[in-house]
Amino acid sequence: MNNERRKRIADAKRKVEEARSTLEDAISMFESIRDEEQEAYDNMPESLQGGERGEKSQEAISTIDDYISMLQEAVDADTSGLEDL
């Protein structure tokens, strides 16, 4: 492999690390929002928890959890093979 391709590979590896860092920031933001929504749900009177408002809150929490899981999978993806390049 020539030097130019090695440099491009190094640049791509840096971008992967930057993307991971950005994803980790997004995960933290989503976790904070989810926690706030969960707290708001927990503080709702039971009559609201069982109603449409409570259902929407629970759906939002579930959707955020799904996104957190998806983003975490991307962060945890095995890129160890890149070290050999």
C-alpha positions as CSV (number, residue, x, y, z in Angstrom):
1,M,0.0,0.0,0.0
2,N,1.4,3.4,-0.9
3,N,1.7,6.4,1.4
4,E,-1.2,8.2,-0.1
5,R,-3.7,5.4,0.6
6,R,-2.2,5.0,4.1
7,K,-2.9,8.7,4.7
8,R,-6.5,8.3,3.4
9,I,-7.0,5.3,5.7
10,A,-5.7,7.3,8.7
11,D,-8.1,10.1,7.8
12,A,-11.0,7.6,7.6
13,K,-10.0,6.1,11.0
14,R,-10.0,9.6,12.5
15,K,-13.5,10.2,11.1
16,V,-14.7,6.9,12.6
17,E,-13.4,8.0,16.0
18,E,-15.0,11.4,15.6
19,A,-18.3,9.7,14.6
20,R,-18.1,7.5,17.7
21,S,-17.6,10.6,19.9
22,T,-20.5,12.4,18.3
23,L,-22.7,9.3,18.7
24,E,-21.7,9.0,22.4
25,D,-22.7,12.7,22.9
26,A,-26.1,12.0,21.2
27,I,-26.6,9.0,23.4
28,S,-26.0,11.1,26.5
29,M,-28.5,13.7,25.3
30,F,-31.1,11.1,24.6
31,E,-30.5,9.4,28.0
32,S,-31.0,12.8,29.7
33,I,-34.2,13.5,27.8
34,R,-35.5,9.9,28.4
35,D,-34.8,10.3,32.1
36,E,-36.6,13.7,32.3
37,E,-39.6,12.2,30.4
38,Q,-39.6,9.2,32.8
39,E,-39.5,11.5,35.8
40,A,-42.4,13.5,34.3
41,Y,-44.4,10.3,33.8
42,D,-43.6,9.1,37.3
43,N,-44.9,12.4,38.7
44,M,-48.2,12.3,36.8
45,P,-51.3,11.4,38.7
46,E,-52.3,7.8,38.0
47,S,-55.4,9.0,36.2
48,L,-53.1,10.7,33.6
49,Q,-50.6,7.8,33.5
50,G,-53.4,5.5,32.3
51,G,-54.8,8.0,29.8
52,E,-53.6,9.3,26.4
53,R,-51.0,11.6,27.9
54,G,-49.4,8.8,29.9
55,E,-49.5,6.5,26.9
56,K,-47.8,9.1,24.7
57,S,-45.1,9.6,27.4
58,Q,-44.5,5.9,27.6
59,E,-44.3,5.6,23.8
60,A,-41.7,8.5,23.7
61,I,-39.6,6.8,26.4
62,S,-39.7,3.5,24.5
63,T,-38.8,5.2,21.2
64,I,-35.9,7.0,22.8
65,D,-34.7,3.7,24.4
66,D,-34.8,2.1,20.9
67,Y,-32.7,4.9,19.5
68,I,-30.2,4.7,22.3
69,S,-29.8,1.0,21.7
70,M,-29.3,1.5,18.0
71,L,-26.7,4.2,18.5
72,Q,-25.0,2.2,21.1
73,E,-24.7,-0.7,18.7
74,A,-23.0,1.6,16.2
75,V,-20.6,2.8,18.9
76,D,-19.8,-0.7,20.0
77,A,-19.3,-2.0,16.4
78,D,-16.0,-4.0,16.1
79,T,-13.6,-2.0,14.1
80,S,-10.5,-3.8,15.3
81,G,-9.8,-5.0,11.8
82,L,-9.0,-1.4,10.9
83,E,-5.9,-1.5,13.0
84,D,-4.3,-3.9,10.5
85,L,-4.5,-1.4,7.7
